[in-house]
């Protein structure tokens, strides 16, 4: 709320008395874009592992969610690396939602790499190279290192300058920086290269930073919480003033993936001449990382793990529409699951008995039988009418829409005859129609009218069959 006062003469004694004016100011918090699965917050399991009917944005599919909960426990205990899971079910039964709920349960520290089967068909690199890259994106490495650092809240930041001998302004010869902790204050004189790092991190007075003593690397941690009452245009992350001495030894933990290491070592280092600098601005083509380089990186990683410097975090590679892969990709996945450095692979498909892409072989889910033998399969079942209504209600709340009970019942009936995806897509058009008719909430007649305007997949296919002679085929 914004409160302002305006003084006017009082008729009784002509003294100044304030008239309070109160205005409501809308929040400046940025609103996130609502995506298809924005409402998914987790698997919605009780402490004993049983699934609640409605929880964490998921409705129904109790058996699938309970099975996924066991998979999450296996992943967290690091006992599922090199294993694979298949989510199988009809279209619109929540396979992707359960997979994303697994990612939510694992948290941000465990790598989760989603991809679609058709992504492997690139004109720049091999199909197996895409799979290798995504597998290595799903394998995390937690590096722990004790470093000598200077840490504290910046109390002073003043660069030392001198005239440039070439006559072009001034050059920075050093920088004086004051750092404060709860125990004391220290002023440091730093090299010009560290001042460039301070500028890159956009460090200002009042920020909490640390500077590595050996490398001179600068890291801005956040804004000191003593400035938490100041008015900023953008939201800041406020952190407490560091404890202890300014100069200390600190354990620095860094989370990276094997793919990050591959890219860092595969990227050619350009020179300092103009041609090399301009080359960096050109569009980079995808380059394949050689097996030899990956082998060397694996040796270094294994050595770090043996020394206790690093910890391997097997993550999840989620392959949606896995039936789009061909026989070469499936053969690679067989090999990848046997590798010592392998992620947990979660696949999803809506196919039944069909042909394996690239062959004439018919197999369940379009997946080779030898790979199916390695999988544990979670089956998702079609939603009942009341479950469809609950999902639509949750989506309406996520999209901040008001839906009347009669309209919700009709949407449930339409969803049972068509698909869950179709009725979820009707929500926003129905809301626009309701506003056009001067209503704040979606009524039954809005749903009826909007349903008559659009066709679902089944109705469209039926119409095509009836009027086949009028279309080019």
Backbone torsions as a table, in degrees:
resi	resn	phi	psi	omega
1	UNK	NA	140.8	175.9
2	UNK	-110.8	124.1	-177.3
3	UNK	-114.7	126.8	176.4
4	UNK	-129.2	151.1	-178.1
5	UNK	-120.2	138.3	177.0
6	UNK	-125.7	130.0	-175.9
7	UNK	-95.2	131.9	177.4
8	UNK	-131.0	152.3	178.6
9	UNK	-66.3	135.1	176.2
10	UNK	-84.0	133.2	-176.9
11	UNK	-65.1	-24.5	-176.5
12	UNK	-73.3	-51.6	-176.3
13	UNK	-128.0	13.3	179.3
14	UNK	53.0	24.2	174.3
15	UNK	-85.3	164.9	-179.2
16	UNK	-87.3	119.5	177.0
17	UNK	-120.6	136.2	-176.0
18	UNK	-78.7	141.7	169.8
19	UNK	-106.9	117.2	-176.3
20	UNK	-80.9	131.6	177.9
21	UNK	-118.8	121.2	-176.7
22	UNK	-115.3	124.3	178.4
23	UNK	-120.4	142.2	176.6
24	UNK	-92.0	125.5	-179.1
25	UNK	-103.3	129.4	179.7
26	UNK	-68.0	147.9	-178.8
27	UNK	-63.8	143.7	178.6
28	UNK	-94.1	7.0	179.1
29	UNK	-64.5	132.9	-178.8
30	UNK	-71.3	133.9	178.9
31	UNK	-93.0	133.3	-178.7
32	UNK	-78.6	151.4	178.4
33	UNK	-69.5	135.9	-179.8
34	UNK	-84.7	115.0	179.8
35	UNK	-103.4	-177.5	-174.3
36	UNK	-61.6	-32.8	-176.1
37	UNK	-121.4	30.0	179.4
38	UNK	-63.3	-24.1	-176.2
39	UNK	-81.9	-8.0	-177.4
40	UNK	-79.9	118.5	-178.7
41	UNK	-115.3	-7.8	-178.6
42	UNK	162.8	-170.4	-177.9
43	UNK	-85.5	-16.5	178.6
44	UNK	67.7	48.5	-179.2
45	UNK	-103.7	150.1	173.1
46	UNK	-77.6	175.7	-179.7
47	UNK	-64.3	-28.7	179.8
48	UNK	-86.0	2.7	177.2
49	UNK	94.2	-6.9	178.4
50	UNK	-76.3	144.5	-179.4
51	UNK	-86.7	137.0	172.5
52	UNK	-80.7	151.4	-177.8
53	UNK	-58.5	-46.6	178.7
54	UNK	-132.1	116.8	179.8
55	UNK	-166.9	146.2	174.5
56	UNK	55.7	28.6	178.2
57	UNK	88.1	-4.2	179.9
58	UNK	-105.4	146.7	-179.9
59	UNK	-128.4	131.2	177.1
60	UNK	66.3	-154.8	-179.4
61	UNK	50.9	42.4	-174.9
62	UNK	-60.0	-45.5	-178.1
63	UNK	-62.5	-42.7	-179.8
64	UNK	-64.3	-40.8	-178.9
65	UNK	-69.6	-37.4	177.6
66	UNK	-66.4	-40.5	176.9
67	UNK	-64.3	-40.5	177.9
68	UNK	-64.4	-33.9	177.5
69	UNK	-63.3	-38.7	176.5
70	UNK	-65.4	-38.9	177.2
71	UNK	-62.2	-41.0	178.3
72	UNK	-61.0	-42.7	178.7
73	UNK	-63.0	-39.5	177.7
74	UNK	-63.5	-42.0	-179.2
75	UNK	-65.3	-43.7	-178.7
76	UNK	-65.5	-32.8	178.5
77	UNK	-86.2	2.4	177.4
78	UNK	60.7	39.5	179.8
79	UNK	-114.2	11.9	-177.4
80	UNK	-121.8	6.1	179.2
81	UNK	-60.7	136.3	-179.7
82	UNK	82.9	10.0	176.8
83	UNK	-114.7	165.8	-175.3
84	UNK	-137.4	151.8	-176.9
85	UNK	-130.0	138.3	178.0
86	UNK	-118.6	125.0	173.1
87	UNK	-96.5	113.4	-176.2
88	UNK	-120.7	133.9	178.8
89	UNK	177.5	169.7	-179.7
90	UNK	-66.9	161.4	177.7
91	UNK	-58.6	140.0	176.6
92	UNK	75.6	26.7	179.5
93	UNK	-108.3	10.7	170.4
94	UNK	92.2	23.7	-179.4
95	UNK	-66.1	-51.1	180.0
96	UNK	-64.5	-36.1	179.6
97	UNK	-62.6	-42.4	179.1
98	UNK	-67.1	-39.8	178.7
99	UNK	-63.0	-42.3	178.2
100	UNK	-69.4	-30.5	175.5
101	UNK	-66.4	-35.1	174.8
102	UNK	-61.0	-43.1	178.7
103	UNK	-62.0	-40.3	178.7
104	UNK	-64.0	-40.1	-179.4
105	UNK	-68.0	-35.1	-178.7
106	UNK	-71.2	-29.1	178.5
107	UNK	88.2	173.7	-173.8
108	UNK	-74.5	-15.1	-176.6
109	UNK	-79.7	-19.7	179.5
110	UNK	-98.1	123.3	-177.7
111	UNK	-61.7	136.7	176.2
112	UNK	-133.4	113.0	-175.3
113	UNK	-114.4	105.1	177.7
114	UNK	-88.4	144.8	174.7
115	UNK	-152.1	164.1	176.9
116	UNK	-111.6	145.1	-176.0
117	UNK	-53.5	-35.6	-176.7
118	UNK	-73.5	-9.1	-180.0
119	UNK	-64.2	-22.3	-173.6
120	UNK	-72.8	-16.2	-175.9
121	UNK	-88.3	79.6	-178.4
122	UNK	-109.5	149.0	179.9
123	UNK	-86.4	-5.6	-174.8
124	UNK	-100.5	-39.0	-177.2
125	UNK	-130.7	167.1	-178.6
126	UNK	-69.0	157.9	179.6
127	UNK	-62.4	-44.5	-178.1
128	UNK	-67.1	-27.3	178.0
129	UNK	-65.0	-38.6	176.8
130	UNK	-62.5	-43.4	-179.8
131	UNK	-65.8	-42.0	179.0
132	UNK	-61.1	-45.7	-178.6
133	UNK	-60.2	-44.7	-179.2
134	UNK	-68.8	-34.9	175.7
135	UNK	-61.4	-42.9	-177.3
136	UNK	-76.0	-23.5	171.9
137	UNK	-67.1	-25.6	-176.7
138	UNK	-92.7	7.2	176.8
139	UNK	-115.2	112.9	-177.2
140	UNK	-92.5	157.2	177.3
141	UNK	-134.8	119.6	179.5
142	UNK	-100.7	110.3	-177.6
143	UNK	-93.7	126.8	177.3
144	UNK	-115.9	125.0	-177.1
145	UNK	-143.4	134.3	176.3
146	UNK	-91.2	118.4	-175.9
147	UNK	-121.6	152.9	175.4
148	UNK	-88.0	119.4	-173.0
149	UNK	-133.7	159.2	168.0
150	UNK	-109.2	120.7	-173.4
151	UNK	-132.6	140.6	176.4
152	UNK	167.0	179.8	175.6
153	UNK	-84.6	132.7	-178.4
154	UNK	-72.8	118.6	177.8
155	UNK	-104.6	-20.1	-178.7
156	UNK	-149.3	139.9	177.9
157	UNK	-148.1	98.1	-176.6
158	UNK	-134.3	112.1	178.5
159	UNK	-73.8	145.1	174.7
160	UNK	-97.2	127.7	-175.7
161	UNK	-124.0	156.3	173.3
162	UNK	-143.9	156.2	-179.3
163	UNK	-60.4	139.9	178.0
164	UNK	-71.8	127.5	179.0
165	UNK	-56.8	-29.3	-179.8
166	UNK	-77.8	-8.3	176.6
167	UNK	89.7	11.8	-179.0
168	UNK	-104.8	80.1	176.3
169	UNK	71.3	-139.4	-176.4
170	UNK	-127.1	155.2	176.4
171	UNK	-116.9	147.9	179.4
172	UNK	-85.4	123.0	179.6
173	UNK	-99.7	-11.1	-180.0
174	UNK	174.2	179.3	179.7
175	UNK	-146.5	135.4	174.5
176	UNK	-97.2	126.2	-178.6
177	UNK	-132.2	133.2	176.5
178	UNK	-103.4	129.3	-179.9
179	UNK	-119.4	135.8	-177.1
180	UNK	-123.6	135.5	171.4
181	UNK	-122.3	-177.8	178.7
182	UNK	-68.4	-17.9	-176.0
183	UNK	-97.3	-23.4	-178.1
184	UNK	173.9	-174.7	-178.0
185	UNK	-128.4	146.1	177.9
186	UNK	-141.5	139.0	176.5
187	UNK	-106.0	130.3	-177.1
188	UNK	-118.7	147.9	172.0
189	UNK	-109.7	118.8	-171.8
190	UNK	-112.3	160.0	-179.9
191	UNK	-74.4	159.1	179.8
192	UNK	-58.9	-33.2	-179.1
193	UNK	-64.2	-34.2	178.3
194	UNK	-71.1	-32.3	177.0
195	UNK	-63.4	-35.5	176.2
196	UNK	-64.3	-39.0	176.7
197	UNK	-64.3	-37.6	176.9
198	UNK	-63.3	-38.5	179.0
199	UNK	-69.1	-39.6	179.1
200	UNK	-62.6	-38.4	179.7
201	UNK	-81.4	-3.2	179.7
202	UNK	56.5	50.1	-177.9
203	UNK	-80.4	132.4	176.1
204	UNK	-128.3	168.4	175.9
205	UNK	-60.8	131.0	-177.3
206	UNK	101.7	-8.2	177.1
207	UNK	-84.8	150.0	174.0
208	UNK	-98.1	124.1	-176.8
209	UNK	-134.9	166.3	164.6
210	UNK	-137.0	146.0	-178.3
211	UNK	-121.1	124.0	178.0
212	UNK	-72.0	130.6	-174.8
213	UNK	-69.0	-35.0	-175.0
214	UNK	-80.9	-47.4	-174.6
215	UNK	-95.4	-20.3	-176.7
216	UNK	79.0	9.6	179.8
217	UNK	-68.4	138.3	-177.2
218	UNK	-110.3	135.4	176.7
219	UNK	-131.2	121.4	175.6
220	UNK	-86.2	119.6	-177.2
221	UNK	-84.4	-39.2	-179.6
222	UNK	162.9	-170.0	179.4
223	UNK	-91.1	139.8	179.5
224	UNK	-62.6	138.3	-176.3
225	UNK	-69.2	-8.8	174.3
226	UNK	-69.6	-16.4	178.7
227	UNK	-101.0	14.5	-173.9
228	UNK	-66.9	-18.4	-178.5
229	UNK	-91.5	-5.4	-178.7
230	UNK	-74.8	158.0	-176.8
231	UNK	-95.5	114.1	179.2
232	UNK	-112.8	150.2	176.9
233	UNK	-71.8	-32.6	-179.9
234	UNK	-117.0	148.1	179.7
235	UNK	-66.8	135.8	-179.7
236	UNK	-111.4	153.6	171.5
237	UNK	-93.1	111.8	-176.8
238	UNK	-92.4	134.6	-178.3
239	UNK	-128.0	152.1	179.5
240	UNK	-71.2	157.4	175.8
241	UNK	-65.4	130.8	-177.0
242	UNK	-58.4	148.3	177.9
243	UNK	-91.7	167.2	176.5
244	UNK	79.3	-162.8	-179.1
245	UNK	-78.8	161.1	175.3
246	UNK	-66.5	-44.2	179.7
247	UNK	-93.9	116.6	-175.1
248	UNK	-152.6	172.5	172.3
249	UNK	-102.1	132.6	-174.0
250	UNK	-135.2	139.1	175.7
251	UNK	-84.8	116.5	-179.2
252	UNK	-101.5	123.7	179.7
253	UNK	-107.8	127.9	-179.1
254	UNK	-127.6	128.2	178.4
255	UNK	-102.5	120.3	176.7
256	UNK	-133.5	174.5	174.9
257	UNK	-116.4	164.0	177.4
258	UNK	-62.8	-32.0	178.0
259	UNK	-64.4	-37.9	176.8
260	UNK	-59.9	-42.1	178.1
261	UNK	-65.8	-39.6	178.1
262	UNK	-59.7	-48.7	-177.2
263	UNK	-66.3	-38.7	-178.9
264	UNK	-64.8	-33.8	-178.2
265	UNK	-91.7	-20.7	-178.8
266	UNK	-86.8	-23.2	-176.5
267	UNK	-70.3	122.4	179.5
268	UNK	-66.8	136.4	179.3
269	UNK	-85.9	115.1	-179.1
270	UNK	-77.7	161.6	178.6
271	UNK	-81.1	-174.3	-177.2
272	UNK	-97.4	-1.8	-178.8
273	UNK	-74.4	166.9	-174.3
274	UNK	-61.6	-40.2	-177.9
275	UNK	-62.6	-40.5	-179.8
276	UNK	-67.9	-39.8	178.9
277	UNK	-63.9	-44.6	179.7
278	UNK	-65.5	-31.9	-179.9
279	UNK	-63.5	-31.2	-178.3
280	UNK	-69.0	-22.1	-178.8
281	UNK	-84.2	-12.7	-179.8
282	UNK	-73.0	158.4	178.6
283	UNK	-64.7	124.5	-177.5
284	UNK	-81.3	128.7	173.4
285	UNK	-80.3	151.7	177.2
286	UNK	-69.5	131.5	178.8
287	UNK	-116.1	144.5	179.9
288	UNK	-84.5	134.2	175.7
289	UNK	-84.3	131.2	-175.5
290	UNK	-73.2	153.6	177.4
291	UNK	-62.9	-32.9	-179.8
292	UNK	-63.2	-43.6	-179.9
293	UNK	-65.2	-43.5	178.8
294	UNK	-62.1	-37.7	177.9
295	UNK	-62.5	-41.7	178.8
296	UNK	-65.5	-41.3	178.9
297	UNK	-63.9	-40.9	178.3
298	UNK	-61.1	-38.1	178.3
299	UNK	-63.2	-44.0	179.5
300	UNK	-64.1	-42.6	179.7
301	UNK	-61.9	-45.6	179.7
302	UNK	-63.0	-36.6	178.5
303	UNK	-66.4	-42.4	177.4
304	UNK	-61.9	-40.5	179.7
305	UNK	-64.4	-43.1	178.9
306	UNK	-63.1	-34.4	-179.8
307	UNK	-79.8	-8.7	-178.6
308	UNK	80.8	8.9	179.8
309	UNK	-79.1	-31.4	-175.7
310	UNK	-127.9	157.5	177.7
311	UNK	-130.9	130.9	-179.0
312	UNK	-83.0	131.2	179.5
313	UNK	-117.9	93.8	178.4
314	UNK	-66.4	123.3	-179.8
315	UNK	-102.6	-158.3	-174.8
316	UNK	-121.1	128.4	169.0
317	UNK	-102.7	114.9	-179.5
318	UNK	-102.6	116.2	179.9
319	UNK	-108.9	104.3	176.5
320	UNK	-83.3	153.5	-177.7
321	UNK	50.9	53.0	-173.7
322	UNK	-65.2	-21.8	179.3
323	UNK	-65.7	-13.0	177.5
324	UNK	-74.8	-15.0	177.1
325	UNK	-71.7	155.2	178.3
326	UNK	-105.4	-177.0	-172.5
327	UNK	-63.1	-32.5	178.9
328	UNK	-66.0	-42.1	179.8
329	UNK	-66.6	-41.7	178.8
330	UNK	-63.4	-37.8	177.3
331	UNK	-63.1	-40.8	177.9
332	UNK	-63.9	-40.9	-179.9
333	UNK	-61.8	-36.4	175.2
334	UNK	-57.6	-44.3	-178.9
335	UNK	-70.5	-39.7	-176.9
336	UNK	-63.3	-36.9	-179.2
337	UNK	-67.0	-22.3	179.4
338	UNK	-91.1	-5.6	-177.6
339	UNK	-72.8	146.7	176.7
340	UNK	-62.3	-33.4	177.6
341	UNK	-103.6	85.3	-176.6
342	UNK	-130.4	138.6	175.4
343	UNK	-82.9	177.0	169.7
344	UNK	-83.9	127.0	-177.8
345	UNK	-105.4	120.5	176.3
346	UNK	-111.6	123.7	-178.8
347	UNK	-114.6	158.0	176.5
348	UNK	-140.0	139.5	177.7
349	UNK	-151.2	151.7	176.2
350	UNK	-115.2	13.8	-178.1
351	UNK	-91.6	151.3	174.9
352	UNK	-97.2	-127.0	176.2
353	UNK	-80.8	116.1	-178.9
354	UNK	-151.2	175.1	-176.9
355	UNK	-78.6	139.0	173.4
356	UNK	-72.2	127.3	-176.9
357	UNK	-58.4	133.1	179.9
358	UNK	90.1	-0.7	179.3
359	UNK	-138.9	177.9	172.1
360	UNK	-104.2	10.5	-176.0
361	UNK	-82.4	131.1	176.7
362	UNK	-97.0	131.4	-175.6
363	UNK	-148.2	155.4	176.9
364	UNK	-59.4	132.3	178.3
365	UNK	62.8	10.5	-178.8
366	UNK	68.8	24.0	-178.8
367	UNK	-117.4	135.6	178.9
368	UNK	-56.4	146.5	-175.3
369	UNK	-63.3	-36.7	-178.2
370	UNK	-66.4	-29.2	175.4
371	UNK	-79.2	-36.7	177.7
372	UNK	-59.5	-33.3	179.3
373	UNK	-63.5	-25.0	-178.2
374	UNK	-87.3	-8.0	-171.9
375	UNK	-99.0	148.5	162.0
376	UNK	-101.9	136.2	-170.1
377	UNK	-111.7	128.1	173.3
378	UNK	-107.9	126.0	-177.4
379	UNK	-102.7	134.0	175.6
380	UNK	-105.3	141.2	-174.3
381	UNK	-109.3	155.4	178.5
382	UNK	-60.5	151.8	-178.7
383	UNK	-83.1	144.3	171.7
384	UNK	-80.4	170.3	-176.2
385	UNK	-60.8	-44.5	-177.8
386	UNK	-65.7	-33.2	177.5
387	UNK	-69.7	-38.3	176.4
388	UNK	-61.8	-41.7	178.8
389	UNK	-62.1	-40.3	179.9
390	UNK	-65.9	-41.8	179.1
391	UNK	-63.9	-43.9	179.0
392	UNK	-62.5	-38.9	178.7
393	UNK	-63.7	-42.4	178.5
394	UNK	-65.0	-42.0	178.7
395	UNK	-63.8	-38.8	179.5
396	UNK	-64.1	-40.4	177.5
397	UNK	-64.9	-40.6	179.8
398	UNK	-63.3	-39.8	-179.1
399	UNK	-88.9	5.0	177.6
400	UNK	58.8	49.0	178.6
401	UNK	-114.6	145.2	176.5
402	UNK	-101.0	123.7	-178.9
403	UNK	-123.5	128.1	177.5
404	UNK	-72.0	157.0	-175.6
405	UNK	-61.0	-41.3	-179.4
406	UNK	-64.5	-39.4	178.3
407	UNK	-65.6	-37.0	179.2
408	UNK	-65.6	-40.4	177.9
409	UNK	-62.8	-43.2	179.3
410	UNK	-64.5	-40.3	177.6
411	UNK	-62.2	-37.7	176.4
412	UNK	-63.1	-41.9	178.8
413	UNK	-65.4	-43.3	179.2
414	UNK	-62.6	-41.9	-179.6
415	UNK	-63.3	-36.5	178.7
416	UNK	-66.2	-34.2	-179.5
417	UNK	-85.3	-23.2	-178.5
418	UNK	-115.7	-96.3	177.1
419	UNK	-159.2	158.5	178.7
420	UNK	-62.3	-41.0	-178.9
421	UNK	-60.1	-39.2	-177.4
422	UNK	-63.9	-46.7	-177.2
423	UNK	-69.8	-32.5	176.8
424	UNK	-63.9	-37.1	178.8
425	UNK	-71.9	-19.9	179.2
426	UNK	-76.6	-17.1	-173.9
427	UNK	-59.0	-54.7	-176.2
428	UNK	-64.6	-46.1	175.4
429	UNK	-59.0	-38.2	179.0
430	UNK	-66.0	-35.6	177.6
431	UNK	-66.6	-39.1	177.3
432	UNK	-63.7	-40.6	179.5
433	UNK	-65.9	-39.6	179.2
434	UNK	-62.9	-43.1	178.8
435	UNK	-65.8	-37.1	177.1
436	UNK	-61.4	-35.1	179.6
437	UNK	-86.9	6.2	175.5
438	UNK	82.7	22.8	179.7
439	UNK	-113.6	150.1	178.3
440	UNK	-91.8	-15.2	-179.5
441	UNK	-126.8	156.2	-178.4
442	UNK	-80.2	121.7	179.6
443	UNK	-99.8	170.4	-178.9
444	UNK	-59.7	-41.5	-178.6
445	UNK	-65.8	-28.7	176.6
446	UNK	-66.1	-41.6	179.3
447	UNK	-67.0	-41.7	179.4
448	UNK	-61.6	-44.1	-177.8
449	UNK	-67.5	-41.8	-177.3
450	UNK	-71.4	-32.1	178.2
451	UNK	-68.1	-31.3	178.4
452	UNK	-74.6	-20.0	-179.9
453	UNK	-80.4	-33.0	-173.7
454	UNK	-114.1	156.3	176.4
455	UNK	-109.4	141.2	169.5
456	UNK	-88.5	175.2	-174.2
457	UNK	-61.9	-40.9	-177.9
458	UNK	-67.1	-44.0	-179.8
459	UNK	-64.4	-39.9	179.6
460	UNK	-65.2	-41.6	179.2
461	UNK	-65.2	-39.2	178.3
462	UNK	-63.9	-41.4	178.7
463	UNK	-65.2	-39.4	177.8
464	UNK	-62.2	-41.0	-179.7
465	UNK	-65.5	-39.6	-178.9
466	UNK	-70.9	-33.4	-176.6
467	UNK	-114.2	37.1	-175.9
468	UNK	-60.2	-32.5	-176.8
469	UNK	-71.2	-14.8	-178.2
470	UNK	-93.7	-4.9	-178.7
471	UNK	-111.7	153.8	176.0
472	UNK	-80.9	127.0	180.0
473	UNK	-139.2	NA	NA
